[in-house]
């Protein structure tokens, strides 16, 4: 986890703490859109056109209009304050690119699992990954136009999450909505870190 200690540069201003966050979720859930909506720089994207070779491999149920797919990562940056800059890494959604995740997860403070209620089963792979590695995460439900809306508690039960696991609704196209998701993740990750410090002190 990134250090919270800042060394002042020659101008007396604090050096921004670089914090790495992951944006994960199933194929076509809106990860590239989310990174692009909030990034203050032109996002780095590694999208390729879907071809006939992906037929039977990439499940297009619910995202039939999708013509491209992320094959490595999405990358964006957002400055939260003069002391905190977030670097966002969007993971590829297909299982065949899972080998990329370990590299992207190195040094990450936490993760957003972006979910689509029409394809909720696609969230389990991401949830299992972060639970197994002890990486704090929240679930953000991307509210697609025309999709049935569910309350966060309903989604928590459907995904079999712990009672305290944050689940929030969002619009991956909207900058302010995405900022709220990232702030919720930061607060959750800080809470988890504090609980771990307390537990370590009692050990």
ChimeraX attribute file (.defattr): number of C-alpha atoms within 10 A of each C-alpha:
attribute: neighborCount
match mode: 1-to-1
recipient: residues
	/A:1	12
	/A:2	11
	/A:3	8
	/A:4	11
	/A:5	11
	/A:6	12
	/A:7	11
	/A:8	11
	/A:9	9
	/A:10	7
	/A:11	6
	/A:12	8
	/A:13	12
	/A:14	15
	/A:15	15
	/A:16	19
	/A:17	19
	/A:18	16
	/A:19	20
	/A:20	21
	/A:21	24
	/A:22	24
	/A:23	27
	/A:24	28
	/A:25	29
	/A:26	25
	/A:27	24
	/A:28	28
	/A:29	27
	/A:30	23
	/A:31	30
	/A:32	28
	/A:33	17
	/A:34	26
	/A:35	28
	/A:36	24
	/A:37	20
	/A:38	23
	/A:39	21
	/A:40	12
	/A:41	11
	/A:42	11
	/A:43	19
	/A:44	17
	/A:45	18
	/A:46	15
	/A:47	16
	/A:48	12
	/A:49	12
	/A:50	14
	/A:51	9
	/A:52	8
	/A:53	8
	/A:54	11
	/A:55	10
	/A:56	8
	/A:57	11
	/A:58	16
	/A:59	14
	/A:60	15
	/A:61	10
	/A:62	13
	/A:63	13
	/A:64	9
	/A:65	9
	/A:66	12
	/A:67	13
	/A:68	13
	/A:69	19
	/A:70	22
	/A:71	18
	/A:72	21
	/A:73	23
	/A:74	24
	/A:75	22
	/A:76	22
	/A:77	23
	/A:78	17
	/A:79	16
	/A:80	13
	/A:81	10
	/A:82	11
	/A:83	15
	/A:84	16
	/A:85	17
	/A:86	20
	/A:87	19
	/A:88	27
	/A:89	27
	/A:90	29
	/A:91	27
	/A:92	28
	/A:93	28
	/A:94	19
	/A:95	12
	/A:96	11
	/A:97	14
	/A:98	16
	/A:99	11
	/A:100	14
	/A:101	20
	/A:102	10
	/A:103	9
	/A:104	17
	/A:105	19
	/A:106	10
	/A:107	13
	/A:108	18
	/A:109	20
	/A:110	25
	/A:111	28
	/A:112	27
	/A:113	26
	/A:114	28
	/A:115	30
	/A:116	23
	/A:117	19
	/A:118	16
	/A:119	15
	/A:120	17
	/A:121	13
	/A:122	20
	/A:123	22
	/A:124	15
	/A:125	17
	/A:126	24
	/A:127	22
	/A:128	11
	/A:129	14
	/A:130	18
	/A:131	11
	/A:132	8
	/A:133	10
	/A:134	11
	/A:135	17
	/A:136	22
	/A:137	28
	/A:138	23
	/A:139	28
	/A:140	27
	/A:141	26
	/A:142	24
	/A:143	19
	/A:144	17
	/A:145	8
	/A:146	6
	/A:147	12
	/A:148	9
	/A:149	15
	/A:150	12
	/A:151	11
	/A:152	16
	/A:153	15
	/A:154	11
	/A:155	21
	/A:156	18
	/A:157	11
	/A:158	12
	/A:159	15
	/A:160	11
	/A:161	16
	/A:162	9
	/A:163	10
	/A:164	8
	/A:165	15
	/A:166	17
	/A:167	25
	/A:168	19
	/A:169	21
	/A:170	22
	/A:171	20
	/A:172	27
	/A:173	20
	/A:174	14
	/A:175	16
	/A:176	14
	/A:177	16
	/A:178	22
	/A:179	19
	/A:180	14
	/A:181	23
	/A:182	24
	/A:183	12
	/A:184	19
	/A:185	23
	/A:186	21
	/A:187	11
	/A:188	19
	/A:189	20
	/A:190	15
	/A:191	13
	/A:192	16
	/A:193	15
	/A:194	12
	/A:195	12
	/A:196	12
	/A:197	12
	/A:198	11
	/A:199	10
	/A:200	9
	/A:201	8
	/A:202	7
	/A:203	6
